[in-house]
């Protein structure tokens, strides 16, 4: 699983959210994506987190090749106030991947 921290320029937040919602829709439709949550920090304007859970490393690679991701990446790159950062995590609980996917 991964957490992506994103800082968006104040004037670009509405456009960023619109583009990111499209990316979210495409991402959750991918078979290897178990979670793809987009969170906005209420205490820090322009601060967002993407919380992503994948079945395996191949699903991460497939996500980065998906047309909706490429489109999103191109669309939002100029909206960033700072380079986005990414951290990887290992699940402690739940450990059964079937319990991640909802819907």
C-alpha positions as CSV (number, residue, x, y, z in Angstrom):
1,X,0.0,0.0,0.0
2,X,1.1,3.5,-0.7
3,X,0.4,7.0,0.7
4,X,1.0,9.9,-1.7
5,X,1.3,13.3,-0.2
6,X,0.4,16.2,-2.6
7,X,0.6,19.9,-2.2
8,X,-1.5,21.8,-4.7
9,X,-1.3,25.5,-5.6
10,X,-4.2,27.4,-4.0
11,X,-5.6,28.6,-7.3
12,X,-5.6,25.1,-8.8
13,X,-7.4,23.1,-6.1
14,X,-10.8,22.9,-7.9
15,X,-9.2,21.8,-11.1
16,X,-7.0,19.3,-9.2
17,X,-10.0,17.8,-7.5
18,X,-11.9,17.4,-10.8
19,X,-8.9,15.7,-12.5
20,X,-8.3,13.5,-9.4
21,X,-11.9,12.4,-9.2
22,X,-11.6,11.2,-12.9
23,X,-8.4,9.3,-12.0
24,X,-10.1,7.8,-8.9
25,X,-12.9,6.5,-11.1
26,X,-10.5,4.8,-13.5
27,X,-8.3,3.5,-10.7
28,X,-11.0,1.7,-8.7
29,X,-12.1,0.0,-11.9
30,X,-8.7,-1.6,-12.3
31,X,-8.8,-5.3,-11.2
32,X,-5.6,-5.0,-9.1
33,X,-6.6,-1.9,-7.2
34,X,-8.1,-2.7,-3.8
35,X,-8.4,0.9,-2.5
36,X,-7.9,4.3,-4.0
37,X,-9.0,7.0,-1.6
38,X,-8.5,10.7,-2.2
39,X,-8.3,12.7,1.0
40,X,-8.2,16.5,1.6
41,X,-6.6,17.9,4.7
42,X,-9.1,20.2,6.4
43,X,-6.3,21.9,8.4
44,X,-3.9,22.7,5.5
45,X,-5.2,24.3,2.3
46,X,-4.0,22.5,-0.8
47,X,-2.9,19.4,1.0
48,X,-4.1,16.1,-0.3
49,X,-3.3,12.4,0.3
50,X,-3.9,9.5,-2.0
51,X,-4.3,6.2,-0.1
52,X,-3.7,3.4,-2.5
53,X,-3.8,-0.4,-1.9
54,X,-2.9,-2.8,-4.7
55,X,-3.0,-6.6,-4.9
56,X,0.7,-6.8,-5.8
57,X,3.6,-5.0,-7.4
58,X,2.3,-5.9,-10.9
59,X,-0.9,-4.0,-10.1
60,X,1.1,-0.9,-9.2
61,X,3.0,-1.1,-12.5
62,X,-0.3,-1.6,-14.4
63,X,-1.8,1.4,-12.7
64,X,1.1,3.6,-13.7
65,X,0.6,2.5,-17.3
66,X,-3.2,3.1,-17.4
67,X,-4.4,5.8,-19.7
68,X,-6.4,7.5,-16.9
69,X,-3.3,7.7,-14.7
70,X,-1.1,9.1,-17.6
71,X,-3.8,11.7,-18.3
72,X,-4.1,12.7,-14.7
73,X,-0.3,12.9,-14.2
74,X,0.0,15.2,-17.3
75,X,-3.0,17.3,-16.2
76,X,-2.0,18.0,-12.6
77,X,1.8,18.2,-12.9
78,X,1.6,22.0,-13.3
79,X,-0.8,22.3,-10.3
80,X,1.7,21.1,-7.8
81,X,3.1,23.5,-5.2
82,X,5.9,21.0,-4.4
83,X,6.9,17.6,-5.8
84,X,4.6,14.9,-4.5
85,X,6.1,12.3,-2.1
86,X,5.3,8.6,-1.8
87,X,5.6,6.2,1.1
88,X,5.1,2.4,0.9
89,X,3.6,0.4,3.8
90,X,3.0,-3.2,4.7
91,X,-0.4,-4.1,6.1
92,X,-0.6,-5.3,9.6
93,X,-4.4,-5.7,9.6
94,X,-6.4,-6.6,7.6
95,X,-4.0,-9.1,6.0
96,X,-6.6,-10.8,3.7
97,X,-6.7,-8.8,0.5
98,X,-10.3,-9.8,-0.1
99,X,-11.3,-7.6,2.9
100,X,-9.9,-4.5,1.3
101,X,-12.0,-4.2,-1.8
102,X,-15.4,-2.7,-1.2
103,X,-18.3,-2.2,-3.5
